[in-house]
Amino acid sequence: MQKRIDEIQSKYREWCHLLPQLEEDIRRWKHAVALIRDMDNFYTHEYQACHRAIEDGAEVDLRTEGEYSIMSEDALWNALGEFHQLALAMLRSSVDALDRYTQEALNSKGRLKYHAAKLFQTTFHSKGCSVFTSICRVFFQAATQAS
């Protein structure tokens, strides 16, 4: 029994160290979403006109710091596709984590109310799962807007 308690205590300690990083990941993800939205807006509404102007001789500096130029044929298209795939993978992972927790609660005979109440409390009230809920919301919004 002590070995198991120590094992789970160690996992909890690791979780406590990961939590601030996960919260920072949400901030970085939201920043990435804003970047992608701006790039998608440019690609959707401005790219063709800029591309035609460049082909017609407009003088622009397309040198970069090592990345592909956004005016190359596929740079923005690939970035949008990569973002979409990443958003879907993260959303699927998040939904899978929630589904497993929910299924565990539903499969527990005689303790359904307890587990349902704990799931609700954990999902909507604790700091750690509010982070998780935020992740799911941000990923879902990003995935649906990138589609």
C-alpha positions in Angstrom: 0.0 0.0 0.0 2.8 2.5 0.9 4.4 1.9 -2.5 1.1 2.8 -4.3 0.6 5.9 -2.1 4.2 7.0 -2.9 3.6 6.4 -6.6 0.4 8.4 -6.8 2.0 11.2 -4.5 4.8 11.4 -7.0 2.4 11.7 -9.9 0.5 14.4 -8.0 3.7 16.3 -7.4 4.5 16.0 -11.1 1.0 17.3 -11.9 1.6 20.3 -9.6 4.7 21.2 -11.5 3.0 20.7 -14.9 0.0 22.8 -14.1 1.6 26.3 -14.5 3.2 25.1 -17.7 -0.2 23.9 -19.0 -1.7 27.3 -18.1 1.1 29.0 -20.0 0.5 26.6 -22.9 -3.1 28.0 -23.1 -1.7 31.5 -23.3 0.7 30.5 -26.1 -2.1 28.6 -27.9 -4.4 31.6 -27.8 -1.5 33.7 -29.3 -1.0 31.1 -32.0 -4.8 31.2 -32.8 -4.5 35.0 -33.2 -1.5 34.6 -35.5 -3.3 32.0 -37.6 -6.5 34.2 -37.8 -4.4 37.1 -39.2 -2.6 34.8 -41.6 -5.9 33.2 -42.7 -7.5 36.6 -43.2 -4.5 37.7 -45.3 -4.6 34.5 -47.3 -8.3 34.7 -47.9 -8.7 38.4 -48.6 -5.4 39.8 -49.7 -3.0 37.2 -51.0 -4.2 37.0 -54.5 -4.1 40.7 -55.1 -0.6 40.9 -53.6 0.5 37.9 -55.7 -0.8 39.5 -58.9 0.8 42.8 -58.1 4.2 41.1 -57.6 3.8 39.2 -60.8 3.0 42.5 -62.5 6.2 44.0 -61.3 5.5 45.5 -57.9 8.8 45.9 -56.0 8.6 44.2 -52.6 11.3 42.7 -50.5 10.5 39.0 -49.9 13.7 38.2 -48.0 13.1 36.4 -44.7 15.0 35.4 -41.6 15.2 31.8 -42.9 11.5 30.8 -43.0 9.6 30.5 -46.3 8.2 33.8 -47.7 4.4 34.1 -47.1 4.2 34.9 -50.8 5.6 31.5 -51.8 2.9 29.2 -53.2 2.3 27.0 -50.2 3.7 28.7 -47.0 0.5 30.0 -45.6 -1.6 27.2 -47.0 0.7 24.7 -45.2 0.7 26.7 -42.0 -3.1 26.8 -41.9 -3.2 23.0 -42.6 -0.7 22.3 -39.9 -2.6 24.4 -37.4 -5.9 22.7 -38.3 -4.3 19.2 -37.8 -2.7 20.3 -34.5 -6.0 21.8 -33.2 -7.9 18.6 -34.1 -5.3 16.4 -32.5 -5.4 18.5 -29.3 -9.2 18.6 -29.3 -9.4 14.8 -29.8 -7.0 14.2 -27.0 -8.9 16.5 -24.7 -12.3 14.9 -25.5 -10.7 11.5 -25.0 -9.5 12.5 -21.6 -13.0 13.8 -20.7 -14.7 10.8 -22.1 -12.6 8.3 -20.2 -13.3 10.2 -16.9 -17.0 10.3 -17.7 -17.1 6.6 -18.6 -15.3 5.7 -15.4 -18.1 7.6 -13.5 -20.9 6.0 -15.4 -19.5 2.5 -15.0 -19.2 2.7 -11.2 -22.2 0.9 -9.9 -23.9 2.5 -6.9 -21.6 5.5 -7.0 -23.0 7.3 -10.1 -24.3 10.3 -8.2 -21.0 10.7 -6.3 -18.9 10.5 -9.5 -21.3 12.8 -11.5 -21.1 15.4 -8.7 -17.3 15.0 -8.5 -17.0 15.3 -12.3 -19.2 18.5 -12.2 -17.2 19.9 -9.3 -13.8 19.1 -10.9 -14.8 20.3 -14.3 -16.3 23.6 -13.3 -14.8 24.6 -10.0 -11.2 23.4 -9.6 -8.4 25.4 -11.1 -6.8 22.5 -12.8 -9.9 21.5 -14.7 -10.9 25.0 -15.5 -7.6 25.0 -17.4 -8.7 21.8 -19.1 -12.1 23.2 -19.9 -10.4 26.3 -21.3 -8.1 24.2 -23.4 -11.1 22.3 -24.9 -13.0 25.6 -25.6 -10.0 27.2 -27.3 -9.2 24.2 -29.3 -12.8 23.7 -30.4 -13.2 27.4 -31.4 -9.9 27.3 -33.3 -10.7 24.0 -35.1 -14.1 25.2 -36.1 -12.9 28.6 -37.3 -9.9 27.1 -39.2 -12.2 24.8 -41.1 
